[in-house]
Amino acid sequence: MDSRTWAVILAAAVLRLSLSWIFPSLNSILGQHVAVTTSMTSFKQLKEGLHLYEIGISPYHGGVYHQAPIFLLLFKLLGKFGSTAPNSLVVNGVYIFTDSLTSYFLCAISKSPSLAKTDQLASWVIASIYLFNPLVIATNVARSTAVLSNAAMIGSIAYACYNRNVLSVMFLVLASHANIYMVYLVPPFLLLWTSKRGSSMASGAKYLLLYITASAGLASIGYFMTGSVQYLSATYGFLLFFEDLTPNMGLWWYFFMEMFDFFRPLFTYIFQLYSFIYVLPITFRLHNYPLIAITCIVGITTLSKSYPEVGDLGVYISLLSLFRFIFPNVRYTLVAVLVLLHSLVLAPSFYHLWIYLGSGNANFFYAITLVYTIGLTIILTETLRATLLFEFTGGKDPSKAVAQI
Amino acid sequence: MILLLPKIHILAVCVLCHVSNCAAASSSSYSEHLDLTPLPRNNLLASFNFEVYSDPAAENGFRNDGQLFWAHYGLFPRSVGQIVQSTHTHELHLRFTQGWWDAEEWGLLPHNGKYAGGSGVEVWAWIAGESDTQAENRWYELVNGLSGLFCASLNFVDSTRTTPNPISFRPDSNMRSSFLSYPGSGENNTASSDLHLYHGSLPRETVCTENLTPFLKLLPCKGRAGISSLLDGHRIFDSKWQSMALDFVPICDPDSGCRLHMTQKVDVVLDVQRSLQRQHSPIPHPPPTEELQCDRSKPYHSESICFPLPSPEVVDWKLSDIFGLKIKSSCLVDQTCENEASSSSVCTHITPAWRLSREDGTVVSSTPSNACFSLHDSNEFDLFFSTANSTSVSQNDQPPVYIQRSMTGRGQQNGGIQTIIYNPSMTDSVSLIYLESLPWYMKPYIHTMVATLSSADSAPPASPSTSLEQEVIKRTLYRPFLERVRGTYLELKLEVPPESRLTLSYDFDKTLLYLAEYPPDANRGFDVPPGILTVLTKGADGNISYTYALRTSSLLLSLPTPDFSMPYNVIILTSTVMALAFGTVYNILVRRFVYEDDLGEHTPLLQRIKQRIRARFVKQKTPAGSNKSGKVKERTDAEDRGRDKKT
């Protein structure tokens, strides 16, 4: 961590703070935009849940609040230090600190023993790719709780890279408690936890057991808070069975809206299976590169999860920035970037056309989500191909031509 | 008509049979009243009131569960009685309302709003049940039965449209006190807690003739005689505001036992001018000059220039002009034993400016404000109203509170609701209960609720300068919505200080529905049931009574809609994109890289398979292909595996 990195972090913090102070309505505008927040991460719904919790109604009793109970505890605690309005000092502080921490973790990962021997971008570049990514800034200003769960996930990677496995397990438990799709990261994390020389299957089983126990412990917090296990169906059930049709950048909402009632359960299972089906193959195939396996699974869930948001793409891009050594092998960069830019620019405008102006219909926004998914697919497949090619050539620029069979 | 006559005759005979033993039974009784009140701007409020009492329940008329059981209904309509009894309903209230009551012009609602519903259909009932589920099932049974009886879509009152146990309603009957201590019901004090109140409303329901006809059929004379013969659908539903109410209440007193009491009310505000025009000139044409009534206050008024009055001051009409019919005889079932409980009358509430006369030209009254006519002495009844000043109407009191509710925001993603409650009194503060039940696809954020108080004259302040939640909102009852299961229930106990305006506002989100959940005209929007405001008054003895009730108008909520023609396209396109991602990722994952130098010459598929089989079984060297560098080729993994084995 050189002075330049600190300067980047400081500049990013100032930028975030000034954004929410100069444009106070930006918090609520972005906080209600469907591309930036979903009902799994919305700060407004968190506030509603907190309010219900404080007046003594179980927030999971109704269909208002679907986020993890731990956020209620966290923000109830924060409420003791001051207002929890989206642009209050406390909330600003927490979100800016979390983002800075995430960028710090990312720099730490790039300096970790396993990556340091490869070609790496400078720390300040990695930090600014995360901190100055408009998607990340938007997610932060929208006060999406995904900022917190993503920080926990990246923290978990960072600790695993430095062999602080127990801490890493704890961070992953936190992350997957807030966002159940992070459970998909457990297989590649097992590779990471057991990558140290001399560790065996038994140690992997040990960490897995630790993970399960800690998750159960954290899950029981919700039980003690609300006095029932109702919160499980309100959070995880809500996510698994896809009950909220609010538009988002994913593939689910329009599909299930138009789907015939009779087939809806079947396709819910298929879609959930679809998001899981990549996890084990990628883990097995990239067992030499668990970090890249984690990154790819993050990318896959960005594409296939039930309530995706653009902040996930920001995290995915930041994780990709750690693997400088595969960049030379990546093709179609221009195409992928243009497709994603195209969709990210048009998505808000088409949504506006549909919802506010009424001059477009739902198909406009739907078409853009398809384009977005295709852009993600290009990046994902090229990352995978580049990694496998790197594995094959051993990092040397192949003088001989290579074929994929 | 010829065919009908014998039937009517038989009916009359039967009625007479019943009449003969009236004094002996002294049981079921029926009375009907019509109150006519002219309102400002040539409107007429006609309040029809029909009351029926059943025979008392038999001495041994208790079932095992302590419920009253009626074997004989008398004049009481059996169709309602049976539905109510089979669903263990203790008290039932049903309202069909349409139009808008102009409280600023017309003042208090008739009967203090007790019998006026929100626009559409509203129903609430107290139902006995050992558990919530049992009572709820009985409630659905009840609304389904009523749906068939009244040709209304009451069967659509499901869990999403039902509000359980709101505190805005109190039972009319005295069953809580006397009914339960009535001998035979046992000392079962828990029975009172077994009563469940359910409230449902259908704001979108259009009230029309098909609801009026079954409503009239419940009356002993079926709308053929008595004041109910005035109730013609063409006139009733051509009104500015109309409300039909059916109340079913058991009345118990220790002397005569328990009886069923059913009240049917029809309150209509009719536009007299419109009704007259329909009667006299069905095709609209300008009135002749001599009939024009000019606004003389206009500065340009002269012999040749006339600004017509919006509603003429000199009016002259008769009852049959307004309703299109005369009252046909009376519906007094028993003319010999007429008493207070069994009567038939028409009353008017007019000012001395009005002149009333009967058909034969006899002036009935020009001074008393309340003139009542008993109907049993005439076969056909009509009344003539005339006045030189139609703006002179009997004073109707100012309502204790005004309410107005509207939607704020734009777009179809989210919005807000703003409710303004105005207390016009100069001296007294008003305590209220405000009930709002929202459909589940409206997702309110209760933490955004802001209450602001402003003085009567000024508009509500732009920013909530005085956040008075603690002072104004005494109590909040809230149950959040659950998707597709139940709607939001919000009940607030408020205290509005004198001469001030309370503004309540909160945000909500709109949501998308499944394709099949949209009604055929999805872009029309969805109706949000009216809010119900109940005024509480503390009596001298400290008891709080519900003195006045009023409803807000219903709201139209427009939700975002999908493209209804797209199901197959969406399924196909989404699946294609998913298959594309799956295919490319797996294509990369299952293949491996090789140097081109190691690649064999391209061999045809058949030959390759042959080679593989041979490689498996025969230890034979296959000729390695010659190298061609500089070109990328792809092979299958399996072939490569075969190659490994060979080498």
Interface residues (C-beta under 8 A of the other chain):
Chain A: Q32 V34 K44 Q45 K47 E48 L50 H51 L52 I55 I57 H61 G62 G63 V64 E243 D244 L245 T246 P247 L251 W253 Y254 F255 F256 M257 E258 M259 F260 D261 R264 Y274 I277 Y278 P281 I282 R285 I300 L303 S304 W354 I355 Y356 N361 A362 N363 Y366 L370 T373 I374 L376 T377 L380 T381 L384 R385 L388 L389 F392 T393 P398 K400 A401 V402 A403 Q404 I405
Chain B: R410 G411 Q412 Q413 N414 W440 K443 Y445 I446 H447 T476 Y478 R479 P480 F481 L482 E483 T488 D509 T511 L512 L513 Y514 L515 A516 P560 T561 P562 D563 M566 P567 V570 I571 L573 T574 V577 M578 L580 A581 F582 T584 V585 Y586 I588 L589 R591 R592 F593 V594 Y595 E596 D597 L599 S629 G630 K631 V632 K633 E634 R635 T636 D637 E639 D640
